[in-house]
Amino acid sequence: MASTTIKIDTELKDRLNTLKLHPRESYNDVIERLVAMAVDEEPLSQETIRDLERSLEDLKAGRVYTLDEVMAELKEE
């Protein structure tokens, strides 16, 4: 496996350290995990995007229920 050296700020190195799953995990493994989380192999469908947009419109219009309201409604059924 080929490798390379990169320069990173000490602060970023400290942040990478906090993301290690165990103390001996390599920075390569941490960065690989972060990249895998950042890349979406399955993009959202147009239908899902429309549903999300409708949900945001509901939120902005105040068409929302609290958890207590939902629980009370479910108990009535």
BAVO-696110 format. One record per residue (C-alpha): z, y negated, x negated; residue number from 1. Coordinates in Angstrom, 3 decimals. Layout:
<tidrens>
         pz         py         px   seq
          Z          Y          X   NUM
...
</tidrens>
This chain:
<tidrens>
         pz         py         px   seq
      0.000      0.000      0.000     1
     -0.988     -3.396     -1.381     2
      1.565     -6.179     -1.334     3
      1.668     -9.900     -1.882     4
      4.252    -12.571     -2.522     5
      4.723    -15.481     -0.161     6
      6.927    -18.546     -0.361     7
      9.240    -19.252      2.561     8
     12.023    -21.765      3.022     9
     15.569    -20.556      2.483    10
     16.346    -21.441      6.093    11
     13.525    -19.204      7.344    12
     14.706    -16.380      5.082    13
     18.168    -16.745      6.605    14
     16.663    -16.576     10.091    15
     14.726    -13.432      9.145    16
     17.964    -11.918      7.889    17
     19.562    -12.426     11.306    18
     16.658    -10.529     12.907    19
     17.099     -7.407     10.806    20
     18.041     -4.344     12.834    21
     20.049     -3.069      9.870    22
     20.956     -4.693      6.532    23
     18.467     -2.667      4.476    24
     15.487     -3.309      6.775    25
     12.657     -4.906      4.820    26
     11.247     -8.334      5.607    27
      7.899     -6.601      6.042    28
      9.361     -4.527      8.884    29
     10.955     -7.587     10.504    30
      7.724     -9.595     10.340    31
      5.665     -6.629     11.577    32
      7.986     -6.301     14.591    33
      7.729    -10.044     15.322    34
      3.929     -9.985     15.118    35
      3.782     -6.967     17.448    36
      5.917     -8.854     19.982    37
      3.757    -11.978     19.698    38
      0.423    -10.255     20.290    39
     -0.226     -9.260     23.890    40
     -2.569     -6.288     23.894    41
     -2.749     -6.337     27.696    42
     -3.485     -9.849     28.955    43
     -2.495    -10.894     32.466    44
     -5.002    -10.267     35.236    45
     -6.376    -13.167     37.262    46
     -4.415    -11.875     40.263    47
     -1.159    -11.958     38.295    48
     -1.906    -15.467     37.049    49
     -2.542    -16.627     40.646    50
      0.732    -15.006     41.770    51
      2.610    -16.782     38.994    52
      1.018    -20.108     39.926    53
      2.050    -19.604     43.572    54
      5.576    -18.771     42.457    55
      5.751    -21.967     40.402    56
      4.554    -23.949     43.427    57
      7.330    -22.347     45.510    58
      9.898    -23.317     42.886    59
      8.678    -26.918     42.746    60
      8.708    -27.138     46.558    61
     12.253    -25.771     46.734    62
     11.227    -22.570     48.499    63
     13.820    -20.480     46.701    64
     16.917    -18.449     47.581    65
     20.093    -18.014     45.604    66
     21.308    -14.547     44.755    67
     24.198    -15.013     47.200    68
     21.743    -15.855     49.998    69
     19.637    -12.779     49.271    70
     22.694    -10.524     49.108    71
     23.987    -11.905     52.419    72
     20.588    -11.292     54.029    73
     20.486     -7.722     52.739    74
     23.984     -7.006     54.105    75
     22.844     -8.097     57.560    76
     20.096     -5.480     57.631    77
</tidrens>
